């Protein structure tokens, strides 16, 4: 799987997102620029400039017409994908750490950081695809026991599911304005901070990654543990490959830890596990720093990783990958 190396950022990568067709790739990093690339050849299509701080999160709607970004400049911003024009700015008290469009493109959520006396919050805003955006949120969810680090929409946008600093996952009834009725269920699934949360193609289950060196497959409706993937390094990201029984995990030790341990190369590999049997079946090397984000094309032909080294690597699966049969 010879990779395409994308060199468009000067700081560590924070998130990668494919559009619904898989032909475009959006990347953000701890610099101030959002890049969009053609995924099939790695050609940079353009940039979205306007943020004044590190970018933490990016998402594109299912029509590939609108882009949402969240950053350390205490704003979330809406963009026109085709023209690069900035359409709206939502100002918050702290950094915006995660953004996502709802399945029907009618709402966005974003998660804010706990800092400077302000608590972590999950905002939901309605999106008007043809007009002016409102600065009044549909709802604001305030996690009680531990700050939210990541969040996503469930199937049919029924719930918002959030991962927390204490390793718990919570289902929120986001249409409820009463805080006492918002929490549907909370389950402690990890022993340390949840670093990433990505849903399956049909959004009926999700995968979490954690600093506790594990990733977990969880049923969205019940929050029951379905599968557990053990690693030997802190995990920063995890994703589910559509239409194949595999998941990909990414992480690695920070440079300061690598110099004081005997760890080989900091373990900066993409790790493939069988989704059902939980066995590790392969690794893909190449990065020179911890992997912060991994994403799989919706059409299942490739995956991309972003690292502390500032590079994005796009890997297209070899023909043998599609013929491979796993032996128990």
Secondary structure, DSSP 8 states (H G I E B T S, - for coil): ---EEE---SS-EEEEEE-TTSSEEEEEESSSEEEEEETTT--EEEEEE---S-EEEEEE-TTSSEEEEEETTSEEEEEETTT--EEEEEE-SS-EEEEEE-TTSSEEEEEE--BTTB---EEEEE--TTS---SS-SEEE--SSS-EEEEEE-GGG--EEEEETTSEEEEE-TT--SHHHHEEEEEE--SS-EEEEEE-TTSSEEEEEETTSEEEEEETTT--EEEEEE-SS-EEEEEE-TTSSEEEEEE---HHHHTTS--SGGG--EEEEETTT--EEEEE---SS-EEEEEE-TTSSEEEEEETTS-EEEEE--HHHHH-----
